[in-house]
Amino acid sequence: MNKKLISIILLIVFLVLGIFFLSKNFNIRKKNIKIENIIKLPSGFNPIFRISEKEYFKNVSNPEFRMILYKIILPENLSPSLIENNLKSATIQAYNDNNKPYRITIAAYRENDNLNGLYTIAESNFFPDPQLKKEEVKLKDYVFKLDYKG
């Protein structure tokens, strides 16, 4: 190989590496992550829950840590996947309707159940992964947990 060809190849390699390095450091390739990218719902899913109560909590020492509790009503005899997808849908709605709260809890009840007690069907929580120990939490750091009433 001649020296000119080697020089051109090295120049191309350095240009590609430089562009890659710049794009990582200046977030040129950064995607705008939405909650729908974190909590996946089946295409065309239509929720059937009804919101019965909404409760809002603020951390006095840090007002950024806003927490929301939605108590929803679900019909009887839903499959586990329909329960899960309704809780996911309610979580997405709570997140989008409340200016991105720090933590969201959705408690699912049957019609005519006492809403002052524990959930009677299932409960979901959407919160930052506690194992990450970050000061600045981003949406990609959140986890969705589901607990069925056993």
C-alpha positions as CSV (number, residue, x, y, z in Angstrom):
1,M,0.0,0.0,0.0
2,N,1.2,3.4,-0.7
3,K,1.6,6.1,2.0
4,K,-1.2,8.3,0.5
5,L,-3.8,5.5,0.8
6,I,-2.8,4.7,4.4
7,S,-3.0,8.4,5.3
8,I,-6.5,8.6,3.8
9,I,-7.7,5.5,5.7
10,L,-6.3,6.8,9.0
11,L,-7.9,10.2,8.4
12,I,-11.3,8.5,7.8
13,V,-10.9,6.3,11.0
14,F,-10.0,9.4,13.1
15,L,-13.0,11.4,11.6
16,V,-15.4,8.6,12.4
17,L,-14.1,8.2,15.9
18,G,-14.2,11.9,16.5
19,I,-17.8,12.2,15.3
20,F,-18.7,9.3,17.6
21,F,-16.9,10.8,20.6
22,L,-18.6,14.2,20.0
23,S,-22.0,12.7,19.5
24,K,-21.7,10.9,22.9
25,N,-20.5,13.9,24.8
26,F,-22.9,16.5,23.3
27,N,-25.9,14.1,23.1
28,I,-26.3,14.5,19.4
29,R,-27.7,11.0,19.3
30,K,-29.8,11.4,22.4
31,K,-33.4,10.2,22.0
32,N,-36.3,11.9,23.8
33,I,-37.5,9.1,26.0
34,K,-41.2,8.9,26.8
35,I,-42.9,6.9,29.4
36,E,-44.5,4.8,26.7
37,N,-40.9,3.6,25.9
38,I,-40.5,2.4,29.5
39,I,-44.0,1.0,30.1
40,K,-45.0,-1.0,27.1
41,L,-48.7,-1.6,26.2
42,P,-50.0,-3.8,23.5
43,S,-50.8,-2.0,20.3
44,G,-54.4,-0.8,20.2
45,F,-55.0,-1.5,23.9
46,N,-58.1,0.2,25.3
47,P,-58.1,0.7,29.1
48,I,-61.3,-0.1,31.0
49,F,-60.4,1.3,34.4
50,R,-62.2,4.1,36.1
51,I,-60.4,6.5,38.4
52,S,-62.2,6.8,41.7
53,E,-59.7,8.9,43.8
54,K,-56.5,10.8,43.3
55,E,-54.2,11.7,46.2
56,Y,-51.1,13.9,46.0
57,F,-48.2,13.9,48.4
58,K,-45.2,16.3,48.5
59,N,-41.9,15.8,50.3
60,V,-41.6,18.8,52.6
61,S,-37.8,18.8,52.4
62,N,-37.7,18.4,48.6
63,P,-40.8,19.5,46.7
64,E,-39.4,17.8,43.5
65,F,-40.3,14.5,45.1
66,R,-44.0,14.6,44.3
67,M,-45.9,11.3,44.8
68,I,-49.3,10.4,43.4
69,L,-51.8,7.7,44.3
70,Y,-54.6,6.8,41.9
71,K,-57.3,4.4,43.2
72,I,-59.0,2.8,40.2
73,I,-62.0,0.5,39.8
74,L,-61.7,-2.5,37.5
75,P,-64.4,-4.9,36.4
76,E,-64.6,-8.4,38.0
77,N,-62.9,-11.5,36.5
78,L,-60.2,-9.8,34.4
79,S,-57.3,-11.8,33.3
80,P,-53.9,-11.0,34.8
81,S,-52.7,-9.5,31.6
82,L,-55.7,-7.2,31.4
83,I,-55.2,-6.1,35.0
84,E,-51.5,-5.4,34.3
85,N,-52.2,-3.5,31.1
86,N,-54.9,-1.3,32.9
87,L,-52.4,-0.5,35.7
88,K,-49.8,0.3,33.1
89,S,-52.3,2.6,31.3
90,A,-53.3,4.3,34.5
91,T,-49.6,4.9,35.3
92,I,-48.9,6.4,31.9
93,Q,-52.0,8.7,32.3
94,A,-50.9,9.7,35.9
95,Y,-47.4,10.5,34.7
96,N,-48.5,12.6,31.7
97,D,-51.3,14.4,33.5
98,N,-49.3,15.4,36.6
99,N,-46.1,16.9,35.2
100,K,-43.9,13.9,35.7
101,P,-44.1,13.0,39.4
102,Y,-41.3,11.3,41.2
103,R,-43.4,8.2,42.2
104,I,-46.7,6.8,41.0
105,T,-48.8,4.2,42.8
106,I,-51.9,2.8,41.3
107,A,-54.2,0.7,43.6
108,A,-56.9,-1.4,41.8
109,Y,-60.2,-2.2,43.5
110,R,-63.4,-4.0,42.6
111,E,-66.6,-2.1,42.4
112,N,-68.1,-1.3,45.8
113,D,-64.9,-2.2,47.7
114,N,-63.7,0.0,50.6
115,L,-61.2,2.4,49.1
116,N,-59.8,3.2,52.5
117,G,-58.3,-0.3,52.9
118,L,-55.6,-2.0,50.9
119,Y,-56.1,-2.6,47.2
120,T,-58.3,-5.6,46.5
121,I,-57.1,-6.6,43.0
122,A,-53.5,-5.3,42.4
123,E,-51.1,-2.4,43.0
124,S,-48.4,-1.0,40.8
125,N,-45.6,1.3,41.6
126,F,-43.5,3.4,39.2
127,F,-40.4,4.9,40.7
128,P,-36.6,5.4,40.2
129,D,-34.6,2.2,40.6
130,P,-33.2,2.3,44.1
131,Q,-30.1,0.4,43.1
132,L,-28.8,3.2,40.9
133,K,-28.1,5.7,43.7
134,K,-28.1,8.8,41.4
135,E,-28.6,12.4,42.3
136,E,-30.2,13.2,39.0
137,V,-32.8,10.7,38.0
138,K,-34.0,10.3,34.4
139,L,-37.1,8.6,33.1
140,K,-34.9,5.7,31.8
141,D,-33.9,5.0,35.4
142,Y,-37.5,4.2,36.5
143,V,-39.0,0.7,37.1
144,F,-42.5,-0.6,37.0
145,K,-43.4,-3.1,39.8
146,L,-46.7,-5.0,40.0
147,D,-48.2,-6.8,43.0
148,Y,-51.3,-8.9,42.7
149,K,-53.6,-9.4,45.7
150,G,-52.9,-13.0,46.7
